[in-house]
Amino acid sequence: MAKLKVQAYVRESYEELKNKVSWPTWSELQSSAIVVSVASLIIALIVYLMDVSFQTILQQFYKNF
């Protein structure tokens, strides 16, 4: 009985993905990938700058003690 439910679920999921989901075009996919890549680079740069600044601040702090 559980096997039949799993088969029905898989079948219905496949049909929904095939007929009801709107998939992006190749150009939409490329532009989205570029946006995500640029945002990731900006966030990585911000985290790097924060790391370097905290490292410098802590080094100066520990030199005083």
Buried (B, 14 or more C-beta within 10 A) or exposed (E): EEEEEEEEEEEEEEEEEEEEEEEEEEEEEEEEEEEEEEEEEEEEEEEEEEEEEEEEEEEEEEEEE
